[in-house]
Amino acid sequence: MAQEAIGLIETKGLCALIEAADSALKAANVTMTGYEAVGSGYVCAFFRGDVAAVKAAIDAGQSKVGSLGKLIAAHVIARPSE
């Protein structure tokens, strides 16, 4: 059975997050569970899926932020506690 993981991409700028999320969703079989406006232009998207897929999606997403905004953080939590 595949192990679950949670991935996060945080950017400064909504357009950058939308581009990153689009790339992440196209790169691997993951589900975007939502996003949160943190404040001051910072936004964070959350992804769920098996560990390898989430790692691939986060890698693809963070590489697409580019000139649209600023990547603040990208992280994968493998097998998070319930």
N, C-alpha and C positions, 0 to 999 in steps of 0.2 A: 504494500500500500504506500502511495506517495505521501511524503511528509509535507505538511502545510508550512507556509511562510507568509510573512507580511512584508511588503516593500513600501517605502516612502520616498517621494521626490518632493523637495521643497524649493521653490523659486521665488525670486522677487519679480513679480509681473505675471498677470494672468495669461497673457498670450504665450509666454514661455512655458507655462505649465500645461496649457492645452496642447502645444506642439510636443512636449515631452510625453504626455499621457497618450497621445495618438500613436507616437512611435513605440511606446511600451506595449500598448495593446496589440499592435500589429506584429511585434517581434516575437511574442510568446503567448501561450494559452494561459492568460491570467484574467482576473476580474478586477475592475476598478470598483472599489466599494464606496468611494466617495472622495470628497475633497473638503478642505477647511480653509477659510480665509482667516489667517492668523492676525493680520493687521499691518498697517504701514506698507501695503503692497505685497506682503509675503503670503503665499498660498502653498498648501501642501496636499498632495494626492496620495491615496492609499490603494494598494493593490494586494490581492490574495491569490494564492495558487501553490503548486508544489515548489520546493526549494529551487530547483534548477531553472524552472520557468520564471520565477520571480526575479532571480539573479539576472537572467538574460534580459528580461523586460526593463529592469532598473538600469542596467548598463546601456541599453538602447535609448531609453528615455533621457538619461542624463547627458548623453552625447549630442542630443538635438536641441538643447536649450540655446546654445550659441549666442548670437547677437540679439535675440529677442528679449533677453532678460539676463538675470544672474542666477546661477545654480547656488543655492544655499546649502542643501544637504541631499544626499541620496543614501539610503540605508536599507539593508535587508535583515529581518529578524527571523531566523530559522526556528521552527518549532516553538512558537510563543506559548507561554503558559495560558491556560484557560482563564 
